[in-house]
């Protein structure tokens, strides 16, 4: 099938256009990931007898493929990003389908690694495709809609899990199998139903590290470290401290994604209106307060309602991270998008590989200290976000480049 440019694709029916493909892939990836995530904490607790250290090691292994996401550059020598995204969904779906077959520490490390390989290589390819296929002037809004669509996929997974677990009596194996196989079916449909698309610029097929992108790299590093603490330990806290069962954890996730479906497009419009600098600063201020409050739950014995509310609020603030994508889109050379997406994912996962295992041991001694570390990282992210200029663009990537130009002019 001949490749179509983004402008040529406008002649296709709406359901076969590039944004529709992005939306469908986003939907099914979130469905698979939500199936795995909603069941994980209870599955490892009930079937594998995990403690905080074990879950920390599992999550560290899960992030190893993200650390090596730079390998996407090599894969792109032999396949297009669009094909890579679909193949990655197949790998993710297959691994999720068989997760319950291996309820041991070693077995879960293997299935988690394979599913993570699919997840992270998909996310790397998808981020590159988003920034190539979506126009800059509409990017925050359209990314907000993709966030809402992904939340709909998660909502379907969580709602189905609640119903199947509590009413129909399905076990872990049936739930994992259905979620994984549905992902496989939709991924195969994406391959055959959509023509190859290409963006306006030919992408570099080698590693790209540019000095002028240093602030983007730093923000990616902090985002990965900070976000991983939340993903690993906030949900585990609900099970370990408050005794949440599968349907209760799932209900909490359900609320999260209903909120994201509603507020995703709103957050996209907010980024468009107030700019990347202010949007990211707002996110990081909110996260400092949220992580500090998580620590207060252990220090002061605050209750389950506050913990659940903070969990939902964190997801809402995370929607503002759209601003990090659009910041890079504005400052990047169009040919740098694919290799930089791979490099950025590797940078994002440096802390994510190391921190869960290390903080898992700290968790055994002081859970509040884990959240204090996350609050400090959010504060450092705030400092970095304030280095973004009000109108970022190539040659005007940080406030320091603007000051340097002013000094040269005088």
C-alpha positions in Angstrom: 0.0 0.0 0.0 1.4 3.4 -0.9 2.2 5.8 1.8 0.1 8.9 2.2 1.1 12.4 3.5 -0.9 14.0 6.2 -2.4 16.4 3.7 -3.4 13.6 1.3 -5.0 11.7 4.2 -7.7 14.4 4.5 -9.4 12.9 1.5 -10.0 9.6 3.4 -13.1 8.9 5.5 -12.7 10.3 9.0 -12.3 6.9 10.6 -9.3 6.1 8.4 -7.4 9.3 9.0 -4.2 9.6 11.0 -5.8 11.1 14.1 -8.4 8.2 14.1 -5.5 5.7 14.1 -3.8 7.5 16.9 -7.1 7.5 18.8 -7.8 3.8 18.3 -4.2 2.8 19.3 -4.4 5.0 22.3 -7.7 3.5 23.3 -6.5 -0.1 23.0 -3.2 0.5 24.7 -4.9 2.0 27.7 -7.3 -0.9 27.8 -4.4 -3.4 28.0 -2.4 -1.3 30.5 -5.5 -0.7 32.7 -6.3 -4.4 32.7 -2.7 -5.2 33.9 -2.5 -2.3 36.4 -6.0 -2.7 37.9 -5.3 -6.3 38.9 -1.6 -6.0 39.6 -1.4 -5.0 43.3 -4.0 -7.5 44.4 -2.6 -10.2 42.2 0.9 -9.9 43.5 -0.4 -9.6 47.1 -2.8 -12.5 47.0 -1.1 -15.0 44.6 2.6 -14.2 44.9 2.9 -12.8 48.5 4.7 -9.6 47.5 5.8 -7.0 50.1 7.0 -3.4 49.4 10.4 -4.6 48.4 9.1 -7.1 45.9 6.8 -4.7 44.2 9.6 -2.2 44.0 11.8 -4.7 42.2 8.9 -5.7 39.9 8.4 -2.1 38.9 12.1 -1.5 38.4 12.2 -4.4 36.0 9.1 -3.0 34.3 11.0 0.2 33.6 14.1 -1.4 32.0 12.7 -1.4 28.5 11.9 2.2 28.9 15.5 2.9 29.8 16.5 1.2 26.6 13.9 3.0 24.5 16.7 4.5 22.6 16.9 1.2 20.8 13.8 2.3 18.9 16.2 4.2 16.7 17.8 0.9 15.6 14.4 -0.7 15.1 13.4 2.2 12.8 16.1 1.1 10.4 13.9 -1.8 9.4 10.3 -0.7 10.1 8.3 2.5 10.0 7.1 4.1 13.3 3.5 3.3 12.5 4.3 -0.4 12.1 6.4 -0.4 15.2 3.5 1.0 17.2 1.2 -1.7 16.1 3.7 -4.5 16.6 4.4 -3.2 20.1 0.6 -3.4 20.9 0.7 -7.1 19.8 3.6 -7.7 22.2 1.8 -5.9 25.0 -1.5 -7.7 24.5 0.1 -11.2 24.3 2.0 -10.6 27.6 -1.0 -9.3 29.4 -3.1 -12.3 28.3 -0.7 -14.8 30.0 0.2 -12.8 33.1 -1.9 -15.0 35.5 -0.2 -18.2 34.2 3.0 -17.2 36.1 2.1 -16.3 39.7 5.7 -16.3 41.0 8.3 -13.7 41.5 10.4 -14.9 38.6 7.4 -15.5 36.3 6.0 -12.1 37.0 9.4 -10.5 36.3 9.4 -12.1 32.8 5.8 -11.3 31.8 6.2 -7.8 33.2 9.4 -7.3 31.2 7.8 -8.4 27.9 4.6 -6.4 28.4 6.7 -3.4 29.3 8.8 -3.8 26.1 5.6 -3.5 24.1 4.3 -0.6 26.2 7.4 1.5 26.1 8.2 1.0 22.4 4.6 1.8 21.6 4.7 4.9 23.7 7.9 6.1 22.1 6.6 5.5 18.5 3.2 7.1 19.4 4.7 10.2 20.9 6.8 10.7 17.7 3.7 10.2 15.5 1.6 12.6 17.6 4.1 15.4 17.2 4.6 14.7 13.5 0.9 14.3 12.5 -0.8 16.9 14.7 -0.3 20.6 13.8 1.3 22.8 16.4 -1.5 25.3 16.6 -4.0 22.5 17.6 -1.6 20.2 19.4 -2.6 20.9 23.1 -6.4 20.4 22.3 -5.9 17.3 20.2 -3.6 15.8 22.7 -6.2 16.5 25.4 -8.7 14.6 23.3 -6.3 11.7 23.0 -6.0 11.7 26.8 -9.8 11.5 27.1 -10.0 8.7 24.5 -7.3 6.8 26.4 -9.2 7.3 29.6 -12.3 5.8 27.9 -10.2 2.7 27.2 -9.2 2.5 30.8 -12.7 3.2 31.9 -14.0 0.2 29.8 -11.3 -2.1 31.3 -12.0 -1.0 34.9 -15.7 -1.1 34.6 -15.6 -4.5 33.0 -13.2 -5.8 35.7 -15.5 -4.5 38.5 -18.5 -6.2 36.9 -16.7 -9.5 36.0 -15.0 -9.8 39.4 -17.8 -8.9 41.7 -20.9 -10.0 39.8 -19.8 -12.7 37.4 -17.1 -14.2 39.6 -14.3 -14.2 37.0 -10.8 -15.0 38.3 -7.5 -13.3 37.5 -6.7 -15.6 34.5 -10.0 -14.9 32.7 -9.6 -11.1 33.2 -6.1 -11.0 32.0 -6.8 -13.3 29.0 -9.8 -11.2 27.8 -8.0 -7.9 28.1 -4.9 -9.2 26.3 -6.7 -10.9 23.5 -8.9 -7.9 22.8 -5.7 -5.8 22.4 -4.3 -8.3 19.9 -7.5 -8.3 17.8 -7.6 -4.5 17.6 -3.9 -4.2 16.9 -4.2 -6.5 13.9 -7.2 -4.4 12.7 -5.1 -1.3 12.9 -2.5 -2.9 10.7 -4.8 -3.9 7.9 -7.4 -1.1 8.0 -5.1 2.0 7.8 -2.7 2.9 5.0 0.9 4.0 5.9 1.1 7.7 6.7 4.1 10.0 6.7 4.7 13.4 8.3 6.0 16.5 6.6 9.7 15.9 7.5 11.9 12.8 7.0 13.1 11.7 10.4 16.7 11.1 11.3 17.6 7.5 11.8 20.5 8.1 14.2 20.8 9.3 17.8 20.2 13.0 18.3 21.4 14.8 21.4 21.4 18.6 21.1 22.6 21.1 23.7 19.7 23.4 23.0 17.2 20.6 24.2 18.8 20.4 27.7 15.8 21.7 29.5 13.5 19.2 27.8 15.9 16.4 28.8 16.0 17.6 32.4 12.2 17.9 32.7 11.9 14.4 31.2 14.3 13.0 33.8 12.5 14.5 36.7 9.1 13.5 35.4 10.1 9.9 35.1 11.6 9.7 38.6 8.7 11.6 40.3 5.9 9.8 38.4 7.3 6.4 39.1 7.1 6.9 42.8 3.4 7.6 42.4 2.7 4.7 40.1 4.4 2.2 42.3 3.6 3.3 45.9 0.4 5.3 45.9 -1.8 2.4 44.6 0.2 -0.1 46.8 -0.6 2.0 49.8 -4.3 1.6 49.1 -3.9 -2.2 49.3 -1.4 -2.4 52.1 -2.6 0.3 54.5 -6.3 0.5 53.8 -6.9 -3.1 52.7 -8.5 -2.3 49.3 -9.8 -5.3 47.4 -9.8 -5.8 43.6 -13.2 -4.2 43.0 -12.3 -1.2 45.4 -9.0 -0.5 43.7 -10.7 -0.8 40.3 -13.5 1.6 41.4 -10.8 4.2 42.4 -9.2 3.8 38.9 -12.7 4.1 37.4 -13.2 7.5 39.1 -9.8 8.6 37.8 -10.6 7.9 34.2 -14.1 9.4 34.3 -12.4 12.6 35.6 -9.8 12.4 32.8 -12.4 11.9 30.1 -14.1 15.0 31.3 -11.1 17.2 32.0 -8.6 15.9 29.4 -9.9 18.3 26.6 -10.3 21.0 29.2 -6.7 20.6 30.3 -5.6 20.7 26.6 -7.4 24.0 26.1 -5.9 25.3 29.3 -2.3 24.6 28.0 -3.2 26.3 24.8 -4.5 29.3 26.7 -1.9 29.8 29.4 1.1 28.3 27.7 3.5 25.5 28.6 5.4 27.3 31.3 2.4 28.2 33.4 0.7 24.8 32.8 3.7 22.8 33.9 4.3 25.1 36.9 0.7 24.6 38.0 1.1 20.8 37.7 4.2 20.8 39.8 2.9 23.0 42.5 -0.1 20.7 42.8 2.1 17.6 42.9 4.3 19.1 45.7 1.1 19.5 47.8 -0.3 16.1 46.9 2.9 14.2 47.8 3.3 16.1 51.0 -0.2 15.2 51.9 0.5 11.5 51.1 3.3 11.6 53.7 0.9 13.2 56.1 -1.4 10.2 55.9 1.4 8.0 57.5 2.6 10.7 59.9 -0.8 11.9 61.2 -3.0 8.9 60.4 -5.3 10.8 57.9 -8.0 8.6 56.5 -9.0 6.7 53.4 -11.2 9.4 51.9 -8.3 11.9 51.7 -6.0 9.2 50.3 -8.5 8.4 47.5 -9.1 12.0 46.8 -5.4 12.7 46.5 -5.1 9.8 44.1 -7.7 11.3 41.8 -6.2 14.8 42.0 -2.8 13.5 41.0 -4.2 12.1 37.8 -5.9 15.4 37.0 -2.7 17.3 37.4 -0.8 14.7 35.3 -3.0 15.8 32.4 -1.1 19.1 32.3 2.0 17.2 31.2 0.6 17.7 27.7 2.6 20.9 28.0 5.9 19.0 28.0 5.1 17.4 24.6 4.0 20.7 23.0 7.0 22.5 24.5 9.3 20.1 22.6 7.2 20.3 19.5 7.7 24.1 19.4 11.5 24.1 19.9 12.4 21.0 17.8 13.8 20.6 14.4 11.0 18.6 12.7 13.5 15.9 11.6 14.6 15.4 15.3 11.2 14.3 16.6 11.5 10.5 16.2 15.1 10.0 17.5 14.5 12.6 20.3 11.4 10.8 21.4 13.5 7.6 21.9 16.3 9.5 23.7 13.7 11.3 25.9 12.1 8.0 26.9 15.5 6.6 27.9 16.2 9.8 30.0 12.8 9.6 31.5 13.5 6.1 32.7 16.9 6.6 34.3 15.4 7.3 37.7 12.4 5.0 37.0 14.7 1.9 36.8 16.7 2.7 40.0 14.2 4.4 42.3 11.4 1.8 42.8 13.8 -0.9 44.0 15.8 1.4 46.3 12.7 3.2 47.6 11.0 -0.2 48.2 13.5 -0.8 51.0 12.9 2.7 52.4 9.2 1.9 52.2 9.7 -0.9 54.7 11.1 1.6 57.2 9.3 4.8 56.4 6.6 5.2 53.7 6.3 8.9 54.5 9.9 9.4 53.5 9.2 7.9 50.1 6.5 10.5 49.5 8.7 13.3 50.9 11.3 12.4 48.2 8.5 12.6 45.5 7.5 16.1 46.9 11.1 17.3 46.6 11.4 16.0 43.0 8.2 17.9 42.1 9.7 21.0 43.6 12.8 20.6 41.5 10.5 20.1 38.4 8.8 23.4 39.3 12.2 25.2 39.3 13.0 23.8 35.9 9.6 24.6 34.4 10.1 28.3 35.3 13.1 28.2 32.9 10.7 27.8 30.0 10.1 31.1 28.1 6.6 32.3 27.6 6.8 31.7 23.9 9.2 28.9 23.3 10.5 28.2 19.8 13.7 27.1 18.0 16.5 29.4 19.1 14.4 30.5 22.1 14.3 27.3 24.1 14.9 28.7 27.6 14.8 32.0 29.5 18.6 32.0 29.4 18.7 32.0 25.6 16.4 35.0 25.7 18.7 36.8 28.2 21.7 36.0 26.1 20.2 37.5 23.0 19.2 40.6 24.9 22.8 41.1 26.1 24.1 40.6 22.6 21.7 43.1 21.2 22.8 45.7 23.8 
